[in-house]
Amino acid sequence: MAMAQRNQRVQRSGVPSGEETRSIVSLDTSQMNRILWIDEKNLTAHIEAGIIGQDLERALNESGYCTGHEPDSMEFSSLGGWVATRASGMKKNIYGNIEDLVVHIKMVTPRGVMEKSCQGPRMSTGPDIHHFIMGSEGTLGVVTEVTMKIRPIPEYQKYGSVVFPSFEQGVACLREVAKQRCAPASIRLMDNEQFQFGHALKPQVSSIFTSFLDGLKKFYITKFKGFDPHRLCVATLLFEGDRERVLQHEKQVYDIAAKFGGLAAGEDNGQRGYMLTFVIAYLRDLGMEYYVIGESFETSIPWDRVLDLCRNVKERIVRECKEKGVQFAPLSTCRVTQTYDAGACVYFYFAFNYRGLSDPVHVYEQVEHAAREEILANGGSLSHHHGVGKLRKQWMKESISNVGLGMLRSVKDFVDPDNIFGNRNLL
């Protein structure tokens, strides 16, 4: 922090503003990548914050443990990044979000080191200072070390999937699963458009017999059961734990699904659905070579507003693309990706062919902006776990109130009075 004392600016991410006249330091924490210790009695691990997610899991696995925190970005994101953005992993139903996994945080700020005095599981000493750090997005200091909860590697893991006649029935099923508090490690509901998109990416069948079975399944669902291929949707499931409990849990979830018209659709489809999650980011880059631009964004929403939100945001994306001169119908799709007692996290994906557009990036920004306005108008949050950054901070006052925003600014002014961490995120 010597540079901070000399009033130089540390920038962890983003493009410097043209208004900035001070020297810029870009901080790389990738060499802070060690697990400092594992406490097998308390099931915690003390870890340097620069470690990448997949490297952390690999190292813990060698000792028979895991964190269970598996965000879609774990191939590239770091532990410090998870803390700084209040990250969420796909298996949060068992392991929790990052705020549930963190026991202790050490952060270096311009004022000095910020950390608690002990590593107890809970403290009643005023507002939790961890919640000033989590979600601060690099505006207050550098997260250097984190103590996390760990678990033994689960004995048994099983994928599954359920096909529903409609998205409405699928959402109702997920609501009931949440109400009964029996959600598996992960449960995700894809709408029809996303199901068809994923089906188009399905690899070619390896044999005539496999092709015959696939055709038979399709016939059974669409002809015998009467599912409309243009309305049906699919939920992917991931169970893990000890084998007996997983099998009991699996039966409970499938029994609930059956009450809402759901049919078991097999392990392979479930596993393929989760693989699609990691493939999508690469497809986005590939699409650029074929005049296709796209992105994803997310929100959290009360259960009673999920259906309206999904319908209205998807329709708004289609309408905005048409009004902005996009020549071909865009991909506009969603999935319910996390469940809670009082609501859900919903992901949206959109992409369009930008042939004929003079400034496709500007059109993309306009469409994304309109979609975010629609989310807020429908009662959704500004973000569930992607964070605010620079792109969404214009809505912060609306999201947390003028007083709330003022409190955050007061913390920033005290911790970093010279704006050393001036990345312009959040505030």
C-alpha positions in Angstrom: 0.0 0.0 0.0 3.0 2.3 -0.2 1.7 3.5 -3.5 -1.5 4.4 -1.9 0.3 6.5 0.7 1.9 8.4 -2.2 -1.6 9.2 -3.6 -1.3 7.0 -6.6 -4.4 5.2 -7.8 -4.8 1.5 -7.8 -7.1 0.2 -10.5 -8.1 -3.5 -10.3 -10.3 -3.5 -13.4 -11.9 -1.3 -16.0 -10.7 1.4 -18.3 -9.3 4.5 -16.7 -11.4 7.6 -17.2 -10.0 10.4 -19.4 -10.5 12.7 -16.4 -8.0 10.8 -14.3 -4.6 12.6 -14.1 -2.8 10.5 -11.5 -0.6 7.5 -12.2 -2.5 4.2 -12.6 -1.5 0.9 -11.0 -3.1 -2.3 -12.2 -2.9 -4.9 -9.4 -2.5 -8.6 -10.3 -3.3 -11.0 -7.4 -2.8 -14.2 -9.4 0.3 -15.2 -7.5 -1.6 -15.0 -4.2 -2.9 -18.5 -4.9 -2.0 -20.7 -1.9 -4.2 -22.6 0.6 -2.4 -21.4 3.8 -4.0 -24.0 6.0 -6.8 -26.5 6.4 -8.5 -27.0 9.7 -10.1 -30.4 9.7 -11.7 -30.0 13.2 -13.6 -26.8 12.2 -13.9 -27.7 8.5 -12.4 -24.4 7.4 -9.6 -23.4 5.0 -7.6 -20.2 5.0 -6.8 -19.2 1.4 -5.1 -16.4 -0.4 -7.6 -14.4 -2.4 -6.0 -14.5 -5.9 -6.6 -18.3 -6.4 -8.8 -19.2 -9.3 -12.0 -21.2 -8.5 -11.1 -24.4 -10.4 -7.6 -24.4 -8.9 -9.0 -24.0 -5.4 -11.4 -26.9 -5.9 -8.7 -29.1 -7.4 -6.3 -28.4 -4.5 -9.0 -29.0 -1.9 -10.1 -32.2 -3.6 -6.5 -33.6 -3.2 -7.2 -33.4 0.6 -10.7 -34.9 0.3 -12.6 -31.6 0.6 -14.5 -29.0 -1.5 -16.1 -25.6 -0.9 -19.1 -26.5 -3.0 -19.0 -23.0 -4.5 -19.3 -23.4 -8.3 -20.2 -20.3 -10.1 -20.5 -20.5 -13.9 -17.3 -18.5 -14.1 -15.2 -20.7 -11.8 -12.9 -21.5 -14.7 -11.6 -17.9 -14.6 -12.9 -16.1 -11.5 -11.0 -15.8 -8.2 -11.9 -16.2 -4.6 -11.3 -12.4 -4.0 -13.6 -11.7 -7.0 -16.3 -13.9 -5.5 -16.1 -11.9 -2.2 -16.0 -8.5 -4.0 -19.1 -9.3 -6.1 -21.2 -11.3 -3.6 -21.0 -14.3 -5.9 -23.4 -17.2 -6.1 -22.7 -20.8 -7.1 -25.0 -23.3 -8.8 -25.0 -25.6 -5.8 -26.0 -22.9 -3.3 -29.0 -25.0 -2.1 -26.6 -27.2 -0.2 -23.5 -25.0 0.3 -24.9 -21.5 0.3 -23.9 -18.3 -1.5 -20.5 -16.7 -0.8 -21.8 -14.8 2.2 -22.8 -18.2 3.7 -19.4 -19.8 3.1 -17.1 -17.0 4.3 -15.9 -17.2 7.9 -13.3 -14.5 7.9 -12.0 -11.9 5.4 -8.8 -9.9 5.5 -8.8 -6.7 3.3 -6.0 -4.1 2.9 -7.4 -0.6 2.6 -5.8 2.9 2.5 -6.7 3.2 6.2 -5.1 -0.1 7.1 -6.0 -3.7 7.4 -9.7 -4.5 7.9 -10.6 -7.8 9.6 -12.5 -9.2 12.6 -10.7 -10.2 15.8 -11.7 -13.9 15.7 -13.0 -16.6 13.4 -16.1 -17.4 15.3 -19.1 -18.5 13.3 -21.2 -15.4 14.3 -20.7 -12.1 16.1 -23.2 -9.5 17.5 -21.0 -6.5 17.3 -23.0 -4.0 15.3 -23.4 -4.3 11.5 -21.3 -7.1 10.1 -18.2 -5.6 8.5 -18.0 -8.5 6.1 -21.0 -7.0 4.4 -19.2 -3.8 3.7 -16.5 -5.9 2.0 -18.7 -8.3 0.1 -20.1 -6.5 -2.9 -17.7 -3.6 -2.6 -16.3 -4.4 -6.1 -12.8 -3.2 -5.5 -13.8 0.3 -4.3 -12.5 0.0 -0.8 -9.4 -2.1 -0.9 -7.9 -5.4 -1.8 -9.2 -8.7 -0.4 -6.0 -10.6 0.4 -7.1 -13.7 2.5 -10.3 -15.5 3.1 -11.3 -18.3 5.5 -14.0 -20.4 4.0 -16.1 -23.3 5.2 -15.2 -26.6 3.5 -17.0 -30.0 3.2 -15.8 -33.5 2.6 -16.2 -34.4 -1.1 -19.8 -35.8 -1.5 -20.0 -39.6 -1.7 -22.5 -39.7 -4.5 -23.6 -37.3 -7.3 -26.4 -37.8 -9.7 -27.8 -35.7 -12.5 -31.5 -35.7 -13.6 -34.0 -33.8 -15.8 -37.7 -33.3 -16.0 -39.8 -32.1 -19.0 -42.9 -30.1 -18.3 -45.8 -29.3 -20.7 -45.3 -25.6 -20.1 -43.0 -23.0 -18.5 -45.9 -22.1 -16.1 -46.1 -25.6 -14.8 -42.3 -25.8 -14.4 -42.2 -22.6 -12.4 -45.1 -23.9 -10.2 -43.1 -27.1 -9.6 -39.9 -25.1 -8.6 -42.1 -23.0 -6.3 -43.4 -26.1 -4.5 -39.9 -27.6 -4.2 -38.7 -24.4 -2.6 -41.8 -24.3 -0.3 -41.1 -27.9 0.9 -37.4 -27.0 1.2 -36.3 -30.1 -0.7 -34.4 -28.5 -3.5 -31.4 -30.6 -4.8 -27.9 -29.1 -5.0 -29.0 -27.4 -8.2 -32.3 -27.1 -10.0 -32.7 -25.0 -13.1 -35.7 -24.5 -15.4 -35.1 -23.6 -19.0 -37.8 -22.0 -21.1 -38.8 -23.5 -24.5 -36.4 -21.2 -26.5 -33.5 -22.2 -24.4 -34.4 -25.9 -24.5 -34.5 -25.7 -28.3 -31.2 -23.8 -28.4 -29.6 -26.5 -26.2 -31.1 -29.3 -28.3 -29.6 -27.8 -31.4 -26.2 -28.1 -29.8 -26.7 -31.8 -29.0 -23.9 -33.9 -30.5 -24.7 -36.3 -33.4 -25.9 -39.7 -32.2 -23.3 -42.4 -32.2 -25.5 -45.3 -33.4 -28.7 -46.2 -35.2 -30.0 -47.7 -31.9 -29.4 -44.4 -30.0 -31.1 -42.5 -32.8 -34.1 -44.9 -32.5 -34.3 -44.4 -28.8 -34.2 -40.6 -29.1 -37.0 -40.8 -31.7 -39.0 -43.0 -29.5 -38.7 -40.7 -26.5 -39.7 -37.7 -28.6 -42.7 -39.6 -29.9 -43.8 -40.6 -26.4 -43.6 -37.0 -25.1 -45.1 -35.2 -28.0 -47.6 -37.7 -29.4 -48.5 -40.0 -26.6 -48.4 -37.5 -23.7 -49.5 -34.6 -25.9 -46.7 -32.1 -25.0 -46.4 -29.3 -27.5 -42.7 -29.1 -28.7 -43.1 -25.3 -28.9 -44.3 -24.9 -25.3 -42.6 -27.6 -23.3 -39.6 -26.7 -21.0 -37.0 -28.7 -19.1 -35.6 -28.6 -15.6 -32.1 -29.9 -15.0 -31.2 -31.4 -11.6 -28.1 -32.2 -9.7 -28.2 -34.2 -6.5 -25.2 -34.9 -4.2 -24.5 -36.3 -0.8 -24.5 -39.8 0.6 -26.1 -42.3 -1.8 -29.2 -43.3 0.3 -30.1 -39.7 1.0 -29.6 -38.7 -2.7 -32.0 -41.5 -3.8 -34.6 -40.4 -1.3 -34.3 -36.8 -2.2 -34.5 -37.7 -5.9 -37.8 -39.5 -5.4 -39.2 -36.6 -3.5 -38.4 -34.1 -6.2 -39.7 -36.3 -9.0 -42.9 -36.9 -7.1 -43.5 -33.2 -6.8 -42.7 -32.7 -10.5 -45.3 -35.3 -11.4 -48.0 -33.3 -9.7 -47.3 -30.5 -12.2 -47.3 -32.7 -15.3 -43.5 -33.3 -15.2 -41.9 -36.4 -16.7 -38.5 -37.7 -15.9 -36.2 -37.1 -18.9 -33.0 -38.8 -17.9 -29.5 -38.2 -16.5 -27.9 -37.5 -19.8 -30.1 -34.5 -20.5 -29.5 -33.2 -17.1 -25.7 -33.4 -17.4 -25.8 -31.9 -20.9 -27.8 -29.0 -19.5 -25.1 -28.1 -17.0 -22.4 -28.5 -19.7 -24.3 -25.9 -21.8 -23.8 -23.4 -19.0 -20.0 -23.4 -19.5 -20.2 -23.6 -23.3 -22.4 -20.5 -23.7 -19.5 -18.1 -22.9 -17.4 -19.6 -25.7 -20.4 -19.6 -28.1 -20.7 -15.8 -27.5 -17.1 -15.3 -28.7 -17.6 -17.7 -31.7 -20.8 -15.9 -32.6 -18.9 -12.6 -33.1 -17.2 -14.2 -36.1 -20.7 -14.8 -37.7 -22.2 -11.3 -37.0 -23.9 -12.4 -33.8 -23.7 -10.4 -30.6 -25.1 -11.6 -27.4 -24.9 -11.5 -23.6 -26.6 -12.7 -20.4 -27.9 -10.8 -17.4 -29.8 -11.8 -14.2 -32.1 -10.7 -11.5 -33.9 -11.9 -8.4 -37.6 -11.7 -8.1 -40.5 -12.7 -5.7 -42.2 -15.9 -6.8 -45.5 -14.2 -7.6 -43.8 -12.1 -10.3 -41.6 -14.6 -12.0 -43.9 -15.4 -14.9 -44.7 -11.7 -15.7 -41.1 -10.8 -15.5 -40.0 -13.6 -17.9 -42.7 -12.8 -20.4 -42.3 -9.0 -20.3 -38.5 -8.9 -20.5 -38.3 -11.4 -23.4 -41.0 -9.4 -25.3 -39.2 -6.1 -24.5 -35.9 -7.5 -26.0 -37.7 -8.6 -29.2 -39.5 -5.3 -29.5 -36.3 -3.2 -28.9 -34.3 -5.2 -31.4 -37.0 -4.6 -34.0 -37.2 -0.8 -33.3 -33.4 -0.5 -33.4 -33.2 -1.9 -36.9 -32.2 -5.5 -36.2 -33.2 -7.4 -39.4 -33.7 -10.9 -38.0 -35.6 -12.1 -35.0 -33.3 -12.2 -31.9 -32.8 -15.0 -29.5 -34.6 -14.0 -26.3 -34.7 -16.7 -23.7 -34.6 -17.2 -19.9 -34.1 -19.8 -17.2 -35.0 -19.9 -13.5 -31.6 -20.8 -12.0 -31.8 -20.4 -8.2 -34.7 -21.0 -5.8 -35.3 -19.4 -2.4 -38.1 -19.4 0.1 -39.4 -16.0 -1.1 -38.3 -15.9 -4.7 -35.9 -17.0 -7.4 -33.0 -15.9 -9.5 -33.8 -15.6 -13.3 -31.2 -15.5 -16.0 -31.9 -13.9 -19.4 -29.9 -14.6 -22.6 -30.3 -12.6 -25.8 -28.4 -12.5 -29.1 -29.0 -10.9 -32.5 -27.5 -10.8 -35.9 -26.0 -7.4 -36.5 -25.7 -7.4 -40.2 -26.6 -4.0 -41.7 -26.2 -2.1 -38.4 -23.7 0.7 -38.4 -23.0 0.6 -34.7 -24.0 -2.9 -33.3 -22.4 -2.3 -29.9 -24.5 0.8 -29.4 -27.6 -1.2 -30.3 -26.7 -3.9 -27.9 -26.2 -1.4 -25.1 -29.6 0.2 -25.9 -31.3 -3.3 -25.8 -29.6 -4.3 -22.6 -30.5 -1.0 -21.0 -34.2 -1.4 -22.0 -34.2 -4.9 -20.6 -32.8 -3.8 -17.3 -35.4 -1.0 -17.1 -38.1 -3.7 -17.8 -36.7 -5.9 -15.0 -36.9 -3.1 -12.5 -40.4 -2.1 -13.6 -41.5 -5.7 -13.0 -40.1 -5.8 -9.4 -36.8 -7.5 -10.1 -33.5 -6.6 -8.4 -30.7 -4.7 -10.2 -28.6 -7.9 -9.9 -28.6 -11.2 -8.0 -24.9 -12.0 -8.3 -23.3 -10.3 -11.3 -22.9 -7.1 -9.4 -23.2 -3.5 -10.5 -19.9 -2.3 -11.9 -20.1 0.7 -14.1 -22.9 -0.4 -16.4 -25.6 -0.5 -13.8 -24.6 2.0 -11.2 -27.1 4.6 -12.7 -29.8 2.6 -11.0 -28.2 2.3 -7.6 -30.3 5.1 -6.0 -33.5 3.5 -7.3 -32.3 0.1 -6.0 -31.2 0.9 -2.4 -32.6 4.4 -1.8 -30.9 7.8 -1.5 -30.1 7.2 2.1 -28.6 3.7 1.4 -26.4 5.1 -1.4 -25.3 7.9 0.9 -24.3 5.4 3.6 -22.1 3.5 1.0 -20.5 6.8 -0.1 -19.8 7.7 3.6 -18.0 4.3 4.0 -16.0 4.9 0.9 -15.1 8.5 2.0 -13.8 7.2 5.3 -12.0 4.1 4.2 -10.5 5.7 1.0 -10.6 9.5 1.4 -8.2 10.0 -1.5 -10.1 7.6 -3.8 -7.0 5.4 -4.3 -9.3 2.6 -5.3 -10.9 4.8 -8.0 -12.2 2.2 -10.4 -15.6 4.0 -10.4 -17.6 0.8 -9.8 -20.8 0.9 -7.8 -21.0 4.5 -6.7 
